[in-house]
Amino acid sequence: LQEMFEELEREHVALERLERVRKDFVINVSHELRTPLASIQGYTETLLDGAIDDKEHNVRFLNIIRQNAERLGRLTADLLTLSRIELKTQRFQFASYYLTQLVNECVDTVGPVADKKQISIDVHLPQDRTEVFCDAEAVHQIMSNLLDNAIKYTPEGGRIEVAALKLPLVQGLPEMVEVSVKDTGMGIPADDVPRLFERFYRVDKARSREMGGTGLGLAIVKHLARAQGGDVRVESVLGEGSTFLFTLPTEDLGLAEMGAVQTELTTL
């Protein structure tokens, strides 16, 4: 009876935690949706009330409506991605890929965006034909999110370094490759570092929204890395920049094609 009581007590605590997560999630989503929706509604009503004929402001109002509609689209897409991963309905296609080719393709994709800010991207990869066993699209999304953040928070004329190396073998554990994205941005306060991979957590909320962030990018990075048998971490020095690092296995870990995400939800 004592064991049964303790088990029921543990289940009760777990259910309470899940209920808090659910409530916080609903509150956060509602808050994130409310701002762009209010903006779209307000500027649409202004245009309908006669501003459509105001040649000085009508195009600006329409651009604001378009920007907020795009923000809603990004938020919806990120929510769906995160939901599929957490519910293990995200289909992965694992295979062996050459690390150099995989990373260079991701860097080439963001090259034009970096060029606009005169940000150089230096790539340092192993010279051998190192392979990683992963889902190429998932890795591309991880790299895109990390590079996008690095470009956003690196000032004009700054530098981003992308590197990779094989980690030392640990007995009983699979061989891993660690990929890093280092920027020369403002860095992250030490108190904020442990919460960076939480859903909707932002260090500078006003600036993140201004730059078009949804607050879900790093949570998606975390889950995608873990779904492929790896993990993610961050190192940062305030005023000097940040380095985001994630790992990938070099061989098949036998993960299910439907995903093998750890059971815990992203902490809120």
C-alpha positions as CSV (number, residue, x, y, z in Angstrom):
1,L,0.0,0.0,0.0
2,Q,2.9,2.4,0.8
3,E,4.5,1.7,-2.5
4,M,1.2,2.2,-4.3
5,F,0.6,5.5,-2.5
6,E,4.1,6.7,-3.4
7,E,3.6,5.8,-7.0
8,L,0.3,7.6,-7.1
9,E,1.9,10.6,-5.5
10,R,4.6,10.7,-8.2
11,E,2.0,10.4,-10.9
12,H,0.0,13.2,-9.4
13,V,3.1,15.5,-9.3
14,A,3.9,14.6,-12.9
15,L,0.3,15.4,-14.0
16,E,0.4,18.7,-12.2
17,R,3.7,19.6,-13.9
18,L,2.2,18.7,-17.3
19,E,-0.9,20.8,-16.6
20,R,1.4,23.8,-15.7
21,V,3.3,23.2,-18.9
22,R,0.0,23.1,-20.9
23,K,-1.3,26.3,-19.3
24,D,2.0,28.2,-19.7
25,F,2.1,27.0,-23.3
26,V,-1.4,28.3,-24.1
27,I,-0.7,31.6,-22.4
28,N,2.6,32.0,-24.4
29,V,1.0,31.1,-27.7
30,S,-2.0,33.4,-27.0
31,H,0.4,36.3,-26.2
32,E,2.5,35.7,-29.3
33,L,-0.5,35.6,-31.5
34,R,-2.3,38.6,-30.0
35,T,0.3,41.2,-31.0
36,P,0.5,40.6,-34.7
37,L,-3.3,40.0,-34.9
38,A,-4.0,43.3,-33.1
39,S,-1.7,45.1,-35.5
40,I,-3.3,43.5,-38.6
41,Q,-6.8,44.3,-37.3
42,G,-5.9,47.9,-36.4
43,Y,-4.3,48.8,-39.7
44,T,-6.9,47.1,-41.7
45,E,-9.7,49.0,-40.0
46,T,-7.7,52.2,-40.5
47,L,-7.5,51.5,-44.2
48,L,-11.2,50.7,-44.5
49,D,-12.0,53.9,-42.6
50,G,-10.5,56.0,-45.4
51,A,-6.7,55.6,-45.1
52,I,-6.7,53.5,-48.3
53,D,-6.9,56.8,-50.2
54,D,-4.1,58.4,-48.2
55,K,-1.2,58.1,-50.7
56,E,1.3,59.1,-48.0
57,H,0.6,56.3,-45.6
58,N,-1.5,53.5,-47.3
59,V,1.5,51.6,-48.6
60,R,3.3,51.8,-45.3
61,F,0.2,50.4,-43.5
62,L,-0.1,47.6,-46.0
63,N,3.6,46.7,-45.5
64,I,3.0,46.5,-41.7
65,I,0.0,44.2,-42.3
66,R,2.2,42.0,-44.6
67,Q,5.0,41.9,-42.1
68,N,2.7,40.8,-39.3
69,A,1.0,38.2,-41.5
70,E,4.5,36.8,-42.3
71,R,5.3,36.7,-38.6
72,L,2.1,34.7,-37.9
73,G,3.1,32.3,-40.7
74,R,6.5,31.8,-39.2
75,L,5.1,31.2,-35.7
76,T,2.5,28.7,-37.1
77,A,5.2,26.8,-39.0
78,D,7.5,26.6,-36.0
79,L,4.7,25.5,-33.7
80,L,3.7,22.7,-36.1
81,T,7.4,21.6,-36.4
82,L,7.9,21.5,-32.7
83,S,4.6,19.7,-32.1
84,R,5.4,17.0,-34.7
85,I,8.8,16.4,-33.1
86,E,7.5,16.2,-29.5
87,L,4.6,13.9,-30.5
88,K,7.1,11.7,-32.5
89,T,5.1,12.1,-35.7
90,Q,8.0,13.9,-37.5
91,R,9.3,11.5,-40.1
92,F,13.1,11.3,-40.4
93,Q,15.2,9.8,-43.2
94,F,18.5,8.8,-41.7
95,A,21.5,8.2,-43.9
96,S,25.3,8.7,-44.1
97,Y,26.4,12.1,-45.4
98,Y,29.8,13.7,-45.8
99,L,30.1,16.3,-43.1
100,T,31.9,18.9,-45.2
101,Q,29.3,18.9,-48.0
102,L,26.4,19.0,-45.5
103,V,27.8,22.0,-43.6
104,N,29.0,23.9,-46.7
105,E,25.6,23.7,-48.3
106,C,24.0,25.2,-45.2
107,V,26.6,28.0,-45.1
108,D,26.1,28.8,-48.8
109,T,22.3,29.2,-48.2
110,V,22.8,32.1,-45.7
111,G,25.7,33.7,-47.6
112,P,23.8,36.5,-49.3
113,V,22.1,37.5,-46.0
114,A,25.5,37.7,-44.3
115,D,27.0,39.7,-47.2
116,K,24.3,42.3,-46.8
117,K,25.6,43.0,-43.3
118,Q,29.2,42.6,-44.4
119,I,29.6,39.7,-42.1
120,S,32.3,37.1,-43.0
121,I,31.7,33.4,-42.4
122,D,34.8,31.4,-41.9
123,V,34.5,27.6,-42.2
124,H,36.9,25.2,-40.5
125,L,36.1,21.5,-41.2
126,P,38.0,18.3,-41.0
127,Q,40.1,17.6,-44.1
128,D,39.2,13.9,-44.2
129,R,35.9,12.6,-45.6
130,T,34.2,12.5,-42.2
131,E,30.6,11.1,-42.4
132,V,27.7,11.7,-40.1
133,F,24.6,9.6,-39.8
134,C,21.6,11.9,-39.7
135,D,18.6,13.4,-41.5
136,A,20.0,16.0,-43.9
137,E,16.8,18.2,-43.8
138,A,16.9,18.2,-40.0
139,V,20.6,19.2,-39.9
140,H,19.9,21.9,-42.5
141,Q,17.1,23.3,-40.2
142,I,19.4,23.2,-37.2
143,M,22.2,25.0,-39.1
144,S,19.8,27.5,-40.6
145,N,18.4,28.5,-37.2
146,L,21.8,28.8,-35.6
147,L,23.3,30.8,-38.5
148,D,20.2,33.0,-38.8
149,N,20.6,33.9,-35.1
150,A,24.3,34.5,-35.4
151,I,23.7,36.9,-38.3
152,K,20.9,38.7,-36.5
153,Y,23.0,39.3,-33.4
154,T,26.3,40.0,-35.0
155,P,26.9,43.7,-35.8
156,E,27.9,44.8,-39.3
157,G,31.4,44.0,-40.2
158,G,31.5,41.1,-37.7
159,R,32.6,37.5,-38.1
160,I,31.0,34.1,-37.8
161,E,33.0,30.9,-37.5
162,V,31.6,27.5,-38.4
163,A,33.7,24.6,-37.3
164,A,33.4,20.8,-36.7
165,L,35.6,18.2,-35.1
166,K,35.4,14.5,-34.0
167,L,35.0,14.2,-30.3
168,P,37.3,11.8,-28.3
169,L,35.9,8.3,-28.1
170,V,34.3,7.4,-24.8
171,Q,34.0,3.7,-24.0
172,G,30.4,2.5,-24.3
173,L,29.2,5.6,-26.2
174,P,28.9,6.2,-30.0
175,E,31.4,8.3,-31.8
176,M,30.2,11.9,-32.2
177,V,31.0,14.9,-34.3
178,E,30.5,18.3,-32.8
179,V,29.5,21.2,-35.1
180,S,29.8,24.8,-33.8
181,V,28.5,28.2,-34.8
182,K,30.4,31.1,-33.2
183,D,29.5,34.8,-33.5
184,T,31.0,38.1,-32.4
185,G,27.7,39.5,-31.2
186,M,26.7,40.9,-27.8
187,G,26.9,37.6,-25.9
188,I,24.3,36.3,-23.5
189,P,24.0,37.1,-19.7
190,A,25.0,34.0,-17.6
191,D,21.6,34.0,-15.9
192,D,19.9,33.5,-19.3
193,V,22.0,30.7,-20.7
194,P,20.3,27.8,-18.9
195,R,16.9,28.9,-20.3
196,L,17.9,29.6,-23.9
197,F,16.4,26.4,-25.3
198,E,13.0,26.8,-23.7
199,R,10.0,27.6,-25.9
200,F,9.3,31.3,-26.3
201,Y,12.2,32.3,-24.0
202,R,14.0,35.5,-25.2
203,V,16.9,37.3,-23.7
204,D,15.8,40.6,-25.2
205,K,12.1,40.2,-25.9
206,A,11.6,43.6,-27.7
207,R,14.6,43.2,-29.9
208,S,13.8,39.5,-30.8
209,R,10.3,40.4,-31.9
210,E,11.6,43.4,-33.8
211,M,14.0,41.1,-35.7
212,G,11.1,38.7,-36.5
213,G,12.0,35.8,-34.1
214,T,9.3,33.5,-33.0
215,G,11.0,32.4,-29.8
216,L,10.9,28.7,-30.9
217,G,14.0,28.4,-33.0
218,L,16.4,27.1,-30.3
219,A,13.7,24.8,-28.9
220,I,13.4,23.2,-32.4
221,V,17.2,23.0,-32.6
222,K,17.3,21.1,-29.3
223,H,14.7,18.6,-30.2
224,L,16.0,18.0,-33.7
225,A,19.5,17.4,-32.3
226,R,18.2,14.9,-29.8
227,A,16.0,13.2,-32.3
228,Q,19.2,12.3,-34.2
229,G,21.0,10.9,-31.2
230,G,22.9,14.1,-30.5
231,D,22.5,17.1,-28.2
232,V,23.1,20.9,-28.1
233,R,24.7,23.4,-25.8
234,V,25.9,27.0,-25.7
235,E,28.9,28.9,-24.5
236,S,28.8,32.7,-24.2
237,V,30.7,35.6,-22.8
238,L,28.8,38.8,-22.4
239,G,30.1,41.5,-24.8
240,E,32.3,39.0,-26.7
241,G,29.9,36.6,-28.5
242,S,28.3,33.2,-28.3
243,T,29.0,29.7,-29.6
244,F,26.3,27.2,-30.2
245,L,27.4,23.6,-30.5
246,F,25.5,20.4,-31.5
247,T,26.5,16.8,-31.9
248,L,25.7,14.2,-34.5
249,P,26.6,10.4,-34.5
250,T,29.1,9.1,-37.2
251,E,27.2,5.8,-37.5
252,D,23.7,4.3,-37.4
253,L,22.3,4.3,-33.8
254,G,19.2,2.3,-34.8
255,L,16.9,5.3,-34.2
256,A,13.4,4.9,-35.6
257,E,12.5,6.7,-38.8
258,M,9.6,8.3,-37.0
259,G,11.9,9.9,-34.5
260,A,13.4,9.0,-31.1
261,V,12.9,12.2,-29.1
262,Q,13.5,12.1,-25.4
263,T,10.2,11.9,-23.6
264,E,10.4,15.1,-21.6
265,L,8.7,18.2,-22.9
266,T,10.7,21.4,-23.3
267,T,10.6,23.1,-20.0
268,L,8.6,26.3,-19.8
